[in-house]
């Protein structure tokens, strides 16, 4: 359905229904209640609508992949098309009836925690649906605490205890990345032979199941960092396990036999390593308490995965240290090892972990785990086969792989990632170090923003911040940040504008040179724009007559982003909108900041000029 006027407006109703209303007719053009996701709100309906027409609509719930990953999961809830009075839950190819309409009221087959809800069922010629209302306006989430299943007659009960130990060889495993830990629990709970379960992967997807004796699992408590859930009370099971007590007696006899040697070795070891071990352990424990959801790998595990940080595994090196390729159990990942000379302390390290572990977006690099042991600070990221954008963009041979379509796609992807950081994430985040080397490319050349070590969180009402410690990369920093230490979302917009100019031109701002040595890339782009010669800036590899309008649009937006005054720059929302509309009515850009060439990197032989702690008194900004 299309709106008949330009006065369309959106409203979020008290019921939770998000509606789009035509301004002239005041009729509803679209509403979210027609497209349920994972939550059923009072008044929302599940069933079939517009029966007997070509506009048949089927409404049902679909679970999230995991409690923290909102992509499509493997559970669905709705009415059964073969028996339309029956409410069922589907899990891949298997389904189970959970309730039905008996002609007068809705009955559930399980003990229900839904006594305060009034359920109703409608069956007419044009629609058949199930809905509910209640006194408190609560909602129902699909496959999460919806129904309390009748306990099975399992000898060890129907509850599970969380333990940390060595990961045993599973009896059964399911590699599906559509399964989360809650799915694993539900599958194990319905089979009394299943004595424990765990996630198949470090990111919480997939399932492994154990069908062996519980005491065998309990015997591995404390022998590793893997999280395993076992049926029943783990502590009680461990205390009652005769094998553990028996093995304890054997170990005691063994210790008594060699006690003089052992005591001597213990005291020597404690004397030598007491300081280091206590510091490392307390640091690791405190880190786990705050970031318990993120897997923590041991240093020995990381060393093994990178072949002892072999130069052959090295992917590159950033401002904070080298990045290596790691491989474990057939899985590839990137290992970012912070250099002791980088200047980044434990707080900056924790800052990056705590920020990125809470973010979920296809254009942000995914953090898989970390390691903080001895003096080591290491982050484990998803592996990006194509490394960073600058490795393609500024390489004479590889840049040929970046055609116009890919370059525009990369620009749009970076914009979407920034829009999420600035507006739509649970935290409002300013990156502060955007540059082409911090944009990673996956197998399909999709961009992912990385390196959040310098990022800062903004409160809901905060507009800008100030720091006496300016961090970032010359050539990408906004003037207000470089000179006065002021940063905001507009600081990131400026950096994005520089990146856009580099993508469009295929030339690096920090090492740009032209016949007029007073100009850098920003100044050169401005001069060409003012003289209507914008196409001369475009990389010859992608410049052709069919792409003139799109390229000039990117150039126009980039120049708006690098304007000197922050209030003149567009927001990321405006940028994303403009990129999708080649005929957008954009204001003319003003002269860019840093239009004159400043040779910061003359002695660095065309390398990125990065700094972690900058102190200076004069910057030329026109």
Secondary structure, DSSP 4 states (H G I P E B T S, - for coil): ---SSS--EEEE-TTS-EEEE-TTT--EEEEGGGS--SEEETT--EEEESTTSTT-EEE-EEEEEETTEEEEEEEEEEEETTEEEEEEEEETTEEEEEEEE-SSSEEESSB-S-TTEEEEEEE-SSEEEEEEEESS--EEETTSSS-BPPPP--TT-S-EEEEEE--PPPSEEE--TT--HHHHHHHHHT-TT--EEEESSTTS-SEEEE-S-HHHHHTTBTSSSEEEEEES-HHHHHHH-HHHHHHHHHHHHHHHHTHHHHHHHHHHHHHHHHHHHHHHHHHHHHHHHHSTTSEE--HHHHHHHTTTT-GGGEEEEETTEEEEEEEETTEEEEEEEPPTTS---HHHHHHHHHHHTT---TTBPPEEEEEEETTEEEEEEE--TT-BHHHHHT-TTGGGG--HHHHHHHHHHHHHHHHIIIIISSSEEE-S---GGGEEE-TT--EEE---TT-EEE-TT--EEE-SSEEEETTTS-HHHHHH-EEEHHHHHHHHHHHHHHHHH---GGG---SSTTB-HHHHHHHHHHTT-GGGGS-TTT--GGGHHHHHHHHHHHHHHTBSSGGGSPPHHHHHHHHT-TT--PPPPPPBTT-B---TTGGGTS---EEEEE--S-----
